[in-house]
Amino acid sequence: MLRSGSNLAVETEKDRTRRFSPTSIVYWLRLSAGILAGILYNVLLIVTGLQGIDVGTLGMISVGVSVYAVTVLLVKYVLGFGPTELKGPNKPITHGLGTFIIWTLFTSILLYTIWNGPHLSPGQ
């Protein structure tokens, strides 16, 4: 039997359907996009045969900025998260930026090393 003044909260339908907070959704979206950007960069290297530090750096920056721009559009217009949901005026743009950069670099370096690493013959 419930007494008045009980701290038992009534769970609404909206609370049950939203399992993740908007900040968590944006974070995981940007992490996934960083992995995708690293994969796309390596595919771009394989398909086009780009070589050189300056061309490779320009390619990495171009792929990264393009994929990140798509995530900003997804957050703002598809998911509908604005400054109020993400708790800050620039958060739809900046939330998860560091994670995106780190995972883009990690994925691209790992895949580049796997696909283009030293090819040693047996006995070396």
HUGIGI-V141422 format. One record per backbone hydrogen bond with DSSP energy under -0.5 kcal/mol. CO is the residue of the C=O (numbers start at 1). NH is the residue of the N-H. E is the energy in kcal/mol with one decimal. If there is no record, write none. Layout:
BEGIN
co=CO nh=NH e=E
co=CO nh=NH e=E
END
This chain:
BEGIN
co=3 nh=6 e=-1.4
co=7 nh=9 e=-0.7
co=9 nh=11 e=-0.6
co=10 nh=12 e=-0.6
co=12 nh=16 e=-1.6
co=13 nh=17 e=-1.8
co=14 nh=18 e=-1.6
co=17 nh=19 e=-1.1
co=21 nh=25 e=-2.2
co=22 nh=26 e=-2.4
co=23 nh=27 e=-2.2
co=24 nh=28 e=-2.4
co=25 nh=29 e=-2.1
co=26 nh=30 e=-2.4
co=27 nh=31 e=-2.2
co=28 nh=32 e=-2.3
co=29 nh=33 e=-2.3
co=30 nh=34 e=-2.0
co=31 nh=35 e=-1.8
co=32 nh=36 e=-2.4
co=33 nh=37 e=-2.6
co=34 nh=38 e=-2.0
co=35 nh=39 e=-2.0
co=36 nh=40 e=-2.9
co=37 nh=41 e=-2.3
co=38 nh=42 e=-1.7
co=39 nh=43 e=-2.4
co=40 nh=44 e=-2.5
co=41 nh=45 e=-2.0
co=42 nh=46 e=-2.2
co=43 nh=47 e=-2.8
co=44 nh=48 e=-2.3
co=45 nh=49 e=-1.8
co=52 nh=56 e=-2.3
co=53 nh=57 e=-2.1
co=54 nh=58 e=-2.1
co=55 nh=59 e=-2.3
co=56 nh=60 e=-2.4
co=57 nh=61 e=-2.5
co=58 nh=62 e=-2.4
co=59 nh=63 e=-2.5
co=60 nh=64 e=-2.5
co=61 nh=65 e=-2.7
co=62 nh=66 e=-2.1
co=63 nh=67 e=-2.5
co=64 nh=68 e=-2.4
co=65 nh=69 e=-2.3
co=66 nh=70 e=-1.7
co=67 nh=71 e=-1.7
co=68 nh=72 e=-2.1
co=69 nh=73 e=-2.0
co=70 nh=74 e=-2.4
co=71 nh=75 e=-2.6
co=72 nh=76 e=-2.5
co=73 nh=77 e=-2.7
co=73 nh=78 e=-0.9
co=74 nh=78 e=-0.8
co=74 nh=79 e=-3.1
co=75 nh=81 e=-2.4
co=80 nh=82 e=-0.6
co=82 nh=86 e=-2.0
co=83 nh=87 e=-0.7
co=83 nh=88 e=-2.0
co=90 nh=93 e=-1.5
co=90 nh=94 e=-2.6
co=91 nh=95 e=-2.1
co=94 nh=97 e=-2.1
co=96 nh=100 e=-2.3
co=97 nh=101 e=-2.4
co=98 nh=102 e=-2.6
co=99 nh=103 e=-2.5
co=100 nh=104 e=-2.1
co=101 nh=105 e=-2.4
co=102 nh=106 e=-2.8
co=103 nh=107 e=-2.3
co=104 nh=108 e=-2.4
co=105 nh=109 e=-2.6
co=106 nh=110 e=-2.5
co=107 nh=111 e=-2.6
co=108 nh=112 e=-2.3
co=109 nh=113 e=-2.3
co=110 nh=114 e=-2.2
co=111 nh=115 e=-2.9
co=112 nh=116 e=-2.6
co=113 nh=117 e=-0.9
co=118 nh=120 e=-1.0
co=121 nh=124 e=-1.5
END
